[in-house]
């Protein structure tokens, strides 16, 4: 079927209510896209049973095509698909012919569907003949993959989400699940409310998750190996091991124990923990038969991440707490299809279907299945190494799909330099970003709600993502674009699929090819699905070895994928190592366009302990300069009693598009785990100092301008335009210089009408810009560190509206008497519950008026906290504050 006809056929089939899967985290929540355009939770999906987090609840608000990429671009100019595909194929072929297959690379993403991933991996490893395809999952879960392979012989998560509800002790390590995986966290809390269940949170910071824990261990960053080595030694000393299970199903215990040996005082010193808290945790683990240890990015994103993973797994193997109800180590992934990408070989050091380069028989097997005589025979470059190779000229053609490395990779400025130097860069994406700005060819991709395929969540459940709207303009599915390039490069038969179902069938067949139970990943029972059966596929957990089969827990009775069939305890000797926000996702290309998801936290803030803030002379909201050996940035500070002394926390989401601070990735070092290649994203030495504040400002504008001449700015999208917080470290200029400065902030169009009020004595400046009598922008500047500015939500309602003569004085005054301004809009204050847009002022007033005493009562009154629950810890803080004030 011609490409255009195939796309038209897909678009024509979209109607009615459609079941799909959320495109955010690895929980893999089911959603239902309704005919009225709303997106709600799928009550039949096993992952979420109808619940959604704040990001999932706002999915319908991300389906706006105004800022989408809709046509191919070549050197910034619109082109047609034939021109773009011909150019990509020709440049890749020419580069390979001159410099060899390792001179080209793909960098893909956990946002890709499994079918997209499969085609990309087959094209690069199978037919181009290079291992140079890696994924942004390298930044997320590569250490888990390496740890699983070392311990289990394959990349397998043994348990299911149900285990969190069946456990008697759940240990959360480096996992702020209340914010990052809120639906799963609420399942855990619901179980805790029904029966005795202890939660231990291990995290250097006191996060929202710690508020729900029975014990918070504020471990020193990077000291997780020492903590779990101490636990293994304690289990051995207390004879809390399962010797019978180990004798039948495990190996390597003695060597692992020898590497873990340390005294209790040594453990306390290395971890920075109170010996009494350590003893309590160790006693709970030793005496509780059903234990699940959940770990996430706080474990993986480390130069010792793989050892952290194996130190955790060692404790479960030594006690036989794996593959049984309520037991096991549990890796929770950060992206919707990080697991699917691992299944098809999206990582540079993997072959397809969980086969590996260090197995000659696996290389031969994949070569024969794909009929690919040029199959790569060795791993390619991992993410950080890949962009180093782009910078030094070894890689000369690069294709980036569904990810934004110019912001997300460590040493982001170095990555941008590499992309600028690269002779040929292709980027496939839905929206323009800092990476597409550096591309020679930009290909418009179909996005969530438009794509057709599968994803696999953290508990091995394969779910469908189904289209329910046409892609805007000429945007196309990534698998189709990759296949079209493969055909143009000379491999027509190998890339001749006509549907995502056909790609999935091939992927499923490869998983079972010459398997016979030797590889846990096996979905060959789905290889004969018809197109109709694929369309109707219900969520199913692998392995699926025959029609009607569905996988459950693995390894409870052994059956590991190691040569001996035994699980391996891996020695993890201690060695020193070389964040996220609740409502945001990665570099905010999707969530940053939803105003209510920026209403809770509208800018990046560096969290400092009260002691460090006092030492630096920094108050809450002040500016602080953070410097590493790679770069420096200026952000606001927030004082956080849950932050360890001598450490600060800076979230990763904000980019140049949203604030002057730019990506946090420009500060981050690139020290790599020697096994997984995952970079140390959680720990970078920095220097912090206070930045003087001479004035503060609020700018409301209908356009997303870039303010000039300020020490710091941040932008939040509104339904009517954009709100900017401004801070200056130098005094405001005077006279003509002040006019030029204001013009640099407002970017007034020609012929605009100015309204201005200046009070030099009080250091005030207020300006409004009208176009055809409608409010285009307004600016409020006030000298001094503690300057008071009007509430933005009151004034934002006027943007784009006609301003009457009577309203002009009120507009420039910015008054909000009693919280009500000239618009008649009452400020609800900073948003606390993003799911239902409930503000701080509303919550505080309700607590007083209705004498509310619990988060549950607030929820009954205002609905706040009744959806994803990630704001419940903050609701409790507000209650304590209001009651203390009363």
C-alpha positions in Angstrom: 0.0 0.0 0.0 1.5 3.4 -0.9 2.5 5.5 2.1 -0.1 8.2 1.6 -3.0 5.7 1.1 -2.0 3.9 4.3 -2.0 7.1 6.3 -5.4 8.0 4.8 -6.8 4.6 5.7 -5.6 5.0 9.3 -7.2 8.5 9.6 -10.5 7.3 8.2 -10.9 4.7 10.9 -10.8 7.1 13.8 -14.1 7.5 15.5 -16.0 6.9 18.7 -14.6 5.8 22.1 -11.0 4.4 21.9 -9.0 2.6 24.6 -5.3 3.5 24.7 -2.4 3.8 27.1 -1.0 6.9 28.8 2.3 8.2 27.1 4.0 9.2 30.4 5.6 7.0 33.0 6.3 3.3 33.1 3.2 2.5 35.2 1.4 2.1 31.8 -2.1 3.4 32.8 -5.0 2.6 30.5 -7.0 5.6 29.2 -10.2 6.0 27.3 -10.5 8.7 24.7 -14.1 9.6 24.6 -16.1 10.9 21.6 -16.5 14.3 23.3 -12.7 14.7 23.3 -12.2 14.0 27.0 -9.5 11.5 28.2 -10.4 9.5 31.3 -8.9 6.5 33.1 -9.7 3.0 31.9 -11.4 1.1 34.7 -10.6 -2.2 33.0 -6.9 -1.7 32.7 -5.0 -3.8 35.3 -2.3 -1.1 35.9 -4.5 1.8 37.1 -8.1 0.6 37.3 -9.4 3.9 36.2 -7.1 6.3 38.1 -4.9 8.8 36.4 -2.3 11.3 37.8 -2.3 15.0 37.1 -0.4 14.6 33.9 -2.6 11.8 32.6 -5.7 13.8 33.6 -4.5 16.7 31.5 -3.9 14.6 28.3 -6.8 16.1 26.4 -5.3 19.6 26.9 -2.0 18.5 25.1 -3.9 17.7 21.9 -3.5 21.1 20.3 -2.0 21.3 16.9 -1.0 25.0 16.8 2.6 24.4 17.7 3.1 21.0 16.0 5.5 20.2 13.3 3.4 19.4 10.3 5.7 19.3 7.3 9.2 18.0 6.6 11.8 20.7 6.8 15.2 20.7 5.0 17.6 23.4 6.2 14.6 25.1 7.8 12.5 25.3 4.6 9.3 23.3 4.0 9.8 20.2 1.7 7.7 17.3 0.7 8.1 13.8 2.0 9.7 12.4 -1.1 12.4 15.0 -1.0 13.1 14.5 2.7 13.2 10.7 2.6 15.3 10.7 -0.5 17.8 13.1 1.1 18.0 11.1 4.4 18.6 7.8 2.5 21.1 9.3 0.2 23.2 11.0 2.9 23.2 7.9 5.1 24.2 5.7 2.1 27.0 8.1 1.1 28.3 8.5 4.6 28.5 4.7 5.1 30.1 4.2 1.7 32.9 6.7 2.5 33.4 6.2 6.2 31.9 2.8 7.1 28.7 1.8 9.0 30.0 3.0 12.4 30.0 6.6 11.0 26.2 6.8 11.4 24.0 6.4 14.5 20.4 6.5 15.7 19.4 8.0 19.1 15.8 6.9 19.9 13.5 7.1 22.9 11.2 5.4 25.4 8.5 7.5 23.8 8.7 5.3 20.7 6.2 2.5 20.3 7.6 -1.0 20.2 7.0 -1.2 16.5 9.0 2.0 15.9 11.8 0.7 18.0 11.8 -2.7 16.2 12.1 -1.1 12.8 14.9 1.3 13.9 16.9 -1.5 15.5 16.5 -3.8 12.5 17.6 -1.0 10.2 20.7 0.0 12.1 21.9 -3.3 13.6 20.6 -5.7 10.9 21.2 -3.9 7.6 23.4 -0.9 8.1 25.5 -3.2 10.2 26.4 -1.1 13.2 25.5 -1.3 16.8 25.2 2.5 17.0 21.6 2.7 18.1 20.9 3.8 21.6 18.0 5.2 23.5 17.3 7.9 26.1 16.4 4.9 28.3 20.2 4.7 28.8 19.6 7.8 31.1 16.8 6.0 32.8 17.0 2.2 33.3 20.3 1.0 31.8 21.7 0.0 35.2 18.6 -2.1 35.9 19.1 -3.8 32.6 22.8 -4.6 33.5 21.9 -5.7 37.0 19.2 -8.0 35.8 21.5 -9.5 33.2 24.2 -10.1 35.8 21.8 -11.7 38.3 19.1 -13.4 36.2 20.9 -13.9 32.9 18.2 -11.8 31.2 16.6 -8.4 31.6 13.5 -9.4 33.6 11.4 -7.7 36.2 10.2 -10.8 38.2 7.2 -9.4 40.0 3.8 -7.7 39.3 2.2 -4.6 40.7 0.0 -6.8 42.8 3.1 -7.7 44.9 3.1 -4.1 46.3 -0.4 -4.7 47.6 0.5 -8.2 49.0 3.8 -7.3 50.7 4.1 -6.7 54.4 7.2 -4.4 53.9 7.7 -2.2 50.8 11.1 -0.5 50.5 11.2 2.4 48.2 14.8 3.2 47.1 15.6 6.4 45.1 11.9 6.4 44.1 9.7 9.5 44.8 6.7 7.4 43.7 4.2 9.9 45.2 5.2 12.3 42.4 6.8 10.2 39.7 4.5 7.1 39.8 1.5 8.5 41.7 -1.1 5.9 40.5 1.1 3.0 41.7 1.8 4.9 44.9 -1.9 5.3 45.6 -2.4 1.6 45.1 0.3 1.0 47.7 -1.4 3.4 50.2 -4.8 1.9 49.6 -3.3 -1.5 50.6 -1.6 0.1 53.6 -5.0 1.5 54.7 -6.6 -2.0 54.7 -4.0 -4.0 56.7 -0.6 -3.8 58.4 2.0 -2.8 55.9 5.2 -0.9 56.5 6.9 1.5 54.1 10.5 2.4 54.2 11.6 5.3 52.0 15.4 5.5 51.2 16.2 8.9 49.7 18.7 11.7 50.5 15.8 14.2 50.3 12.6 14.2 52.3 10.2 13.9 49.4 6.4 13.6 49.3 6.9 9.9 49.3 8.7 10.0 52.7 5.6 11.6 54.2 3.8 8.3 53.8 6.6 6.1 55.1 7.0 4.5 58.5 10.7 5.1 58.2 12.7 7.6 56.1 16.4 6.8 55.7 18.1 10.0 54.4 21.0 8.0 53.0 24.1 9.9 51.8 23.9 10.3 48.0 25.6 7.3 46.3 25.8 5.2 49.4 23.1 2.7 48.5 25.6 -0.1 47.9 27.0 0.3 51.5 23.4 0.3 52.9 22.4 -3.0 51.2 25.8 -4.6 51.7 25.2 -3.9 55.4 21.8 -5.5 55.1 23.3 -8.7 53.4 25.9 -9.0 56.2 23.1 -8.5 58.8 20.9 -11.2 57.2 23.9 -13.6 57.3 24.8 -12.7 60.9 21.2 -13.2 62.0 20.8 -16.4 60.0 17.8 -14.8 58.2 18.8 -16.5 54.9 16.8 -19.1 52.9 19.6 -21.7 52.7 17.3 -24.3 51.1 16.1 -22.0 48.3 19.7 -20.8 47.6 21.0 -24.4 47.5 18.5 -25.2 44.8 18.3 -21.9 42.8 21.2 -19.5 43.5 25.0 -19.3 43.3 27.7 -16.8 44.3 26.5 -16.1 47.8 29.9 -16.6 49.5 31.7 -14.1 47.2 28.9 -11.6 47.5 28.9 -11.8 51.3 32.7 -11.4 51.4 32.5 -8.2 49.4 29.6 -6.9 51.5 31.3 -7.5 54.9 31.4 -4.3 57.0 30.6 -3.5 60.6 27.5 -1.7 61.7 29.6 1.4 62.6 31.2 1.3 59.1 27.8 1.1 57.5 26.5 4.1 59.6 29.6 6.1 58.7 29.4 5.3 54.9 25.6 6.0 54.7 25.4 8.9 57.1 22.5 7.2 58.9 21.6 6.9 62.5 22.6 3.5 63.7 19.3 3.0 65.4 17.4 3.7 62.2 19.7 1.3 60.3 19.1 -1.4 62.9 15.3 -0.9 62.7 15.3 -1.2 58.9 17.5 -4.3 59.0 15.4 -5.9 61.7 12.2 -5.2 59.7 13.7 -6.7 56.5 15.0 -9.8 58.3 11.8 -10.6 60.1 9.3 -9.9 57.4 8.7 -12.8 54.9 7.0 -10.7 52.2 9.2 -7.8 51.1 9.2 -5.9 47.9 12.1 -3.5 47.1 11.1 -0.8 44.6 13.8 1.2 43.0 13.9 3.8 40.3 16.1 6.7 39.0 17.8 7.4 42.4 19.4 4.0 42.1 19.9 3.8 38.3 21.3 7.3 37.5 24.6 6.7 39.1 28.2 5.8 38.2 27.7 2.8 40.6 24.1 2.2 39.5 24.6 -1.4 38.4 26.2 -2.4 41.7 23.3 -0.7 43.5 20.9 -2.8 41.6 22.8 -6.0 42.3 23.3 -5.2 46.0 19.5 -5.0 46.3 18.9 -8.2 44.3 21.5 -10.0 46.4 19.4 -9.5 49.5 16.3 -10.9 47.8 18.2 -13.9 46.3 19.8 -14.7 49.7 16.4 -14.8 51.4 14.4 -16.5 48.5 12.2 -13.4 48.4 11.7 -13.4 44.6 9.0 -14.5 42.3 6.6 -15.2 45.1 3.4 -13.2 46.1 4.5 -10.0 47.8 8.2 -10.5 47.2 10.9 -9.3 45.0 13.2 -6.6 43.7 11.1 -4.3 41.5 12.5 -1.8 38.9 9.9 0.9 38.1 10.7 2.5 34.7 10.5 6.2 33.9 9.1 6.1 30.4 6.0 4.5 28.9 8.0 2.1 26.7 11.4 1.8 28.2 10.6 -1.9 28.7 9.4 -2.3 25.1 12.6 -0.7 23.8 14.7 -3.1 25.8 12.7 -6.0 24.4 13.5 -5.2 20.8 17.2 -4.3 21.4 17.0 -0.5 21.5 20.1 -0.3 23.7 23.4 -0.3 21.9 24.7 -3.3 23.8 21.7 -5.5 23.1 20.4 -7.6 20.2 16.7 -8.0 19.5 14.4 -10.1 21.7 16.7 -9.9 24.8 19.5 -11.6 22.9 23.0 -10.4 23.4 26.2 -9.7 21.6 28.3 -11.8 23.9 26.4 -14.9 22.7 27.7 -16.0 19.3 24.8 -18.3 18.8 22.4 -15.3 19.4 24.2 -13.3 16.7 23.8 -16.2 14.3 20.2 -16.7 15.2 19.2 -13.0 14.6 21.2 -12.9 11.4 19.3 -15.9 10.0 15.9 -14.7 11.2 16.3 -11.3 9.6 18.3 -12.7 6.6 20.8 -9.9 7.3 24.3 -11.0 6.3 25.6 -7.6 7.4 24.3 -7.9 11.0 26.3 -6.0 13.6 28.5 -8.3 15.7 29.5 -6.0 18.5 27.9 -3.4 20.7 27.6 0.2 19.5 28.2 3.5 21.3 26.1 4.2 24.3 24.3 7.6 24.6 27.0 9.8 26.2 29.8 8.1 24.2 27.7 8.5 21.0 27.5 12.3 21.4 31.2 12.4 22.2 31.8 10.6 18.9 29.6 13.2 17.1 31.6 16.0 18.6 35.0 14.5 17.6 33.8 13.6 14.1 33.6 9.8 14.3 29.9 9.9 13.7 29.0 12.0 10.7 25.3 11.3 10.3 22.8 11.1 13.2 19.1 10.4 13.3 17.3 11.5 16.6 13.8 10.2 17.2 11.3 11.4 19.9 13.9 12.8 22.3 15.5 16.1 23.1 19.2 15.5 23.9 20.2 19.1 23.5 18.5 19.6 26.9 18.4 16.1 28.5 21.9 14.7 28.2 24.7 15.6 30.6 26.9 18.5 29.6 24.1 19.8 27.4 26.2 22.7 26.0 28.7 20.1 24.7 25.9 18.1 23.1 24.6 21.3 21.3 28.1 21.9 20.1 28.3 18.3 18.8 25.0 18.6 16.9 26.1 22.0 15.4 29.3 20.3 14.1 27.8 17.1 12.8 27.6 17.1 9.0 24.1 15.7 8.8 21.5 15.6 11.6 17.9 14.3 11.2 15.3 14.8 13.9 11.9 13.2 14.0 9.6 14.9 16.5 6.1 16.3 17.1 7.2 19.8 18.4 10.1 22.1 17.7 12.6 22.1 20.5 16.3 22.9 21.1 17.3 19.7 19.2 15.2 20.3 16.1 16.7 23.8 15.9 20.1 22.1 15.2 18.8 19.6 12.6 19.4 19.6 8.8 16.2 17.7 8.3 13.2 17.8 10.6 10.5 15.1 10.1 7.1 15.7 11.6 6.0 12.7 13.7 2.6 11.4 14.6 2.1 11.8 18.3 0.1 10.3 21.1 -3.5 9.8 20.1 -2.4 9.5 16.4 0.0 6.5 16.6 -0.9 2.8 16.4 1.2 0.2 18.2 2.1 -1.3 21.6 4.0 -0.4 24.8 5.2 -2.5 27.7 5.0 -1.3 31.2 7.1 -2.0 34.3 5.3 -5.2 35.2 5.8 -6.7 31.7 2.2 -5.9 30.5 1.9 -5.2 26.8 -0.8 -2.7 26.0 -2.0 -1.0 22.9 -1.7 2.6 22.0 -4.5 3.3 19.6 -5.2 6.3 17.4 -8.3 8.3 17.9 -7.5 11.5 15.9 -5.7 12.1 12.6 -2.1 13.4 12.8 -1.9 17.1 11.9 -0.7 18.1 8.5 1.7 15.6 7.0 3.0 14.0 10.2 3.7 10.3 10.0 4.3 7.3 12.2 8.0 6.8 13.0 8.0 3.1 11.9 6.6 4.1 8.5 9.3 6.7 8.0 12.1 4.3 9.1 10.8 1.6 6.8 10.6 4.0 3.9 14.3 5.0 4.4 15.3 1.3 4.7 13.6 0.6 1.3 15.3 3.6 -0.3 18.7 2.4 1.0 18.2 -0.8 -0.9 16.5 -3.3 1.5 13.0 -3.2 0.1 11.9 -6.7 1.1 13.2 -6.4 4.7 11.2 -3.2 5.3 8.0 -3.9 3.4 5.4 -4.0 6.2 2.1 -2.4 5.5 0.8 -2.1 9.1 2.1 -1.9 12.6 0.4 -5.3 13.2 2.8 -6.8 10.6 5.8 -5.3 12.4 4.5 -6.7 15.8 4.0 -10.2 14.3 7.6 -10.3 13.2 8.8 -9.0 16.6 6.7 -11.7 18.3 8.0 -14.4 16.0 11.6 -13.5 16.6 11.1 -13.7 20.4 10.1 -17.4 20.0 12.6 -18.3 17.3 14.7 -21.2 18.5 13.7 -20.4 22.0 12.2 -23.5 23.6 12.0 -21.8 27.0 15.7 -20.8 27.1 14.9 -17.0 27.0 12.2 -15.6 29.4 11.1 -13.0 26.9 8.9 -14.9 24.6 5.7 -13.5 23.1 5.5 -16.0 20.2 1.9 -16.8 21.2 1.0 -13.5 19.7 2.9 -14.0 16.4 -0.2 -15.2 14.5 -2.5 -12.4 15.5 -4.7 -11.2 12.6 -4.9 -7.5 12.0 -8.3 -7.5 13.7 -7.0 -9.4 16.7 -4.1 -7.0 17.0 -6.5 -4.1 16.9 -8.5 -5.6 19.7 -5.5 -6.9 21.8 -6.2 -6.6 25.5 -3.4 -5.9 28.0 -1.3 -9.1 28.4 1.8 -9.8 30.5 4.7 -11.7 29.0 5.9 -14.4 28.6 3.1 -15.5 26.2 4.3 -18.7 24.7 1.1 -19.9 23.1 -2.4 -18.4 22.3 -4.2 -17.7 25.5 -1.1 -17.9 27.7 -0.2 -15.0 30.1 2.9 -14.6 32.2 2.9 -14.2 36.0 5.7 -14.0 38.5 9.1 -15.4 37.5 11.9 -17.2 39.2 10.1 -18.2 42.4 11.1 -21.8 41.6 14.3 -20.9 39.8 14.4 -21.2 36.1 16.9 -18.3 35.6 18.3 -17.6 32.1 21.9 -18.1 33.3 24.0 -21.1 31.9 23.5 -22.9 35.2 19.8 -22.0 35.5 20.6 -20.4 38.9 20.3 -16.8 40.0 23.6 -15.1 40.6 24.6 -13.1 43.6 27.1 -10.5 42.4 29.9 -9.1 44.6 29.3 -5.4 45.0 32.3 -3.9 46.9 31.7 -0.4 48.2 33.2 2.4 46.1 32.2 6.0 46.2 30.3 7.4 43.2 32.0 9.7 40.7 15.2 15.2 39.7 11.9 15.6 38.9 8.8 17.7 39.5 5.3 16.4 40.2 3.4 17.7 37.2 6.1 17.8 34.6 7.5 15.3 32.2 11.1 15.2 30.9 12.0 18.5 29.0 8.3 19.6 29.0 7.7 19.4 25.3 4.2 18.1 26.0 3.3 19.0 29.6 4.9 22.5 29.4 2.1 23.4 27.0 -0.7 22.8 29.6 -1.2 25.8 31.9 -2.6 24.0 34.9 0.4 21.6 35.0 2.7 24.7 35.6 0.4 26.2 38.1 1.9 24.2 41.0 5.6 24.7 40.2 6.1 27.3 37.6 9.9 27.6 37.5 13.0 25.6 38.4 14.0 26.1 42.0 17.2 24.9 43.8 16.3 23.3 47.1 18.7 24.2 49.9 18.7 23.1 53.5 17.9 25.9 56.0 21.5 25.7 57.3 23.0 26.1 53.8 20.6 28.9 53.0 21.7 30.7 56.2 25.3 30.2 55.4 24.9 31.6 51.9 22.6 34.5 53.0 19.8 33.2 50.8 16.0 33.6 51.6 13.2 31.6 50.0 12.7 33.0 46.5 16.1 34.7 46.3 18.5 34.1 43.3 21.4 31.7 43.6 24.1 31.0 41.1 25.1 27.3 40.7 28.4 26.5 39.1 29.9 23.1 38.1 33.1 22.5 36.0 30.9 22.3 32.9 28.6 25.4 33.2 26.8 27.8 35.5 23.2 29.0 35.9 21.1 31.3 38.0 17.8 30.0 39.6 15.6 30.8 42.5 16.2 29.2 45.8 13.6 27.4 47.9 14.3 26.5 51.6 13.6 22.9 52.2 14.0 21.3 55.6 14.0 17.9 53.9 17.2 18.7 52.1 20.5 17.3 53.5 23.1 19.9 54.6 25.8 20.4 52.0 23.6 19.3 49.1 21.1 21.0 46.8 18.5 19.6 44.4 17.7 21.1 41.0 14.9 19.5 38.8 15.7 18.5 35.3 12.6 19.7 33.3 13.1 23.3 32.4 14.8 24.3 29.2 15.7 27.6 27.4 12.1 27.7 26.2 10.7 28.2 29.7 13.4 30.1 31.6 16.7 31.8 31.5 18.3 29.1 33.6 18.2 26.7 30.7 18.5 22.9 31.1 20.0 21.5 34.3 21.8 19.0 32.1 24.4 21.7 31.2 25.7 21.5 34.8 25.7 17.7 35.1 28.9 15.6 34.9 29.1 12.7 32.6 30.7 10.1 34.8 29.5 6.7 33.6 28.7 3.4 35.2 31.4 1.1 33.9 28.9 -1.8 33.3 25.7 -0.1 32.1 27.1 3.2 30.6 24.4 5.1 32.5 25.6 8.6 33.5 25.8 9.9 37.0 22.8 12.3 36.8 22.1 12.5 40.6 25.5 13.7 41.9 27.6 16.6 40.5 29.9 18.7 42.6 28.8 22.4 42.4 29.4 25.7 44.0 26.5 27.9 45.1 26.4 31.6 45.9 23.7 34.3 46.5 22.9 36.7 43.6 21.8 40.2 44.7 18.2 41.1 43.9 17.7 44.8 42.9 14.1 44.5 41.6 11.4 42.0 40.8 8.8 42.1 38.0 5.7 40.5 36.5 5.2 40.5 32.7 2.0 39.2 31.1 2.1 38.9 27.3 0.0 37.3 24.6 3.2 36.1 22.9 6.0 33.8 24.2 8.7 36.5 24.1 12.3 36.1 25.4 12.9 38.8 28.0 16.3 40.6 27.6 18.6 42.2 30.1 17.4 40.5 33.2 19.3 38.3 35.7 16.5 35.7 35.7 13.2 35.0 34.0 10.7 32.2 33.9 7.6 31.7 31.7 4.3 29.9 32.4 1.7 29.4 29.7 -1.8 30.7 30.4 -5.0 30.2 28.6 -4.8 33.8 27.5 -1.1 34.1 26.8 2.0 33.8 29.0 3.2 35.0 32.4 6.8 35.9 33.1 8.5 36.2 36.5 11.4 38.6 36.2 14.3 39.4 38.6 17.1 41.9 38.1 20.4 42.0 40.0 21.3 45.5 38.8 19.3 48.7 39.5 16.7 49.7 36.9 18.1 52.2 34.4 16.7 55.7 34.0 15.6 57.9 31.2 16.0 56.7 27.6 17.9 53.6 28.8 14.8 52.6 30.8 12.6 53.0 27.7 15.0 50.7 25.7 15.0 48.2 28.6 11.2 48.1 28.7 11.0 47.7 25.0 13.3 44.7 25.3 10.9 43.1 27.7 7.6 43.9 25.9 8.6 43.7 22.2 5.7 46.2 21.4 4.3 45.9 17.9 4.3 49.0 15.7 1.5 51.4 16.4 0.7 50.0 19.8 -0.7 52.3 22.4 1.3 52.7 25.7 -0.1 53.3 29.1 2.6 54.0 31.7 2.8 54.9 35.4 6.2 55.7 36.9 7.0 56.4 40.6 10.7 57.0 40.8 10.5 57.6 44.6 9.0 54.2 45.3 10.9 52.5 42.5 7.7 51.5 40.6 7.1 51.2 36.9 3.9 49.9 35.4 3.3 49.7 31.6 0.4 48.4 29.5 0.5 47.8 25.8 -2.8 48.0 23.8 -3.3 46.9 20.3 -6.6 48.1 18.7 -7.8 48.7 22.3 -7.1 45.2 23.5 -4.5 44.3 26.1 -1.5 42.9 24.4 0.9 43.0 27.4 1.4 44.5 30.8 4.5 44.9 32.9 5.0 45.6 36.6 8.4 46.4 38.0 9.2 47.2 41.6 12.6 48.0 43.1 13.8 46.1 46.2 14.3 42.5 47.3 10.9 42.2 48.9 8.9 43.9 46.1 5.2 43.1 46.1 3.6 42.4 42.7 -0.1 41.9 41.8 -1.4 38.3 41.4 -1.0 37.1 37.9 -4.2 35.1 37.6 -6.3 38.2 38.3 -4.6 40.2 35.5 -4.2 37.4 33.1 -8.0 37.2 32.5 -7.7 40.7 30.8 -5.1 39.6 28.1 -6.6 40.0 24.7 -9.8 41.8 26.0 -10.9 45.3 25.2 -9.9 47.8 27.9 -12.4 50.5 28.6 -11.5 54.0 29.7 -12.9 53.3 33.1 -10.8 50.2 33.5 -7.5 51.8 32.6 -6.6 53.2 36.1 -7.4 49.8 37.7 -5.3 48.0 35.1 -2.2 50.1 35.9 -2.8 49.9 39.6 -2.9 46.1 39.5 -5.0 46.2 42.6 -6.8 43.1 43.8 -8.9 44.3 46.7 -10.0 41.4 48.7 -8.4 39.2 46.1 -10.7 40.6 43.4 -9.3 42.8 40.7 -10.8 44.9 37.9 -11.8 41.7 36.1 -14.0 40.4 38.9 -11.7 37.4 39.1 -10.8 36.2 42.6 -7.3 34.7 43.0 -7.3 31.1 44.1 -3.6 31.3 44.9 -0.8 28.9 43.8 -2.3 25.7 42.5 -1.9 22.8 44.9 -4.1 20.1 43.2 -3.3 20.1 39.5 -5.9 17.4 38.7 -8.8 19.7 39.8 -7.1 23.1 39.7 -7.6 23.8 43.4 -5.5 26.7 44.7 -3.8 27.4 48.0 -6.1 30.3 49.0 -9.2 28.2 48.3 -7.9 25.3 50.4 -7.0 27.6 53.3 -10.3 29.3 53.3 -12.2 25.9 53.1 -10.2 24.6 56.1 -11.2 27.6 58.2 -14.8 27.9 57.0 -15.6 24.2 57.3 -13.3 23.3 60.2 -11.6 20.6 58.1 -9.1 18.4 60.0 -7.8 15.9 57.4 -6.7 15.6 53.8 -9.8 13.3 53.3 -12.1 16.0 54.5 -10.4 18.5 52.1 -11.0 16.0 49.3 -14.7 15.6 50.2 -15.1 19.3 50.2 -13.0 20.4 47.2 -12.0 17.1 45.4 -8.3 18.1 46.0 -6.2 14.9 46.4 -9.0 12.5 45.3 -7.5 11.7 41.9 -3.8 10.9 41.7 -3.2 11.8 45.3 0.2 13.3 44.7 -0.8 16.5 46.5 -1.9 14.8 49.7 1.3 15.4 51.5 1.1 19.1 50.7 -2.6 19.2 51.9 -1.4 17.8 55.2 1.3 20.5 55.4 -1.4 23.2 54.7 -3.6 21.8 57.4 -0.8 21.9 60.0 0.1 25.4 59.0 -3.5 26.7 59.2 -4.2 25.0 62.5 -0.9 26.3 63.9 -1.8 29.9 62.8 -5.2 29.5 64.4 
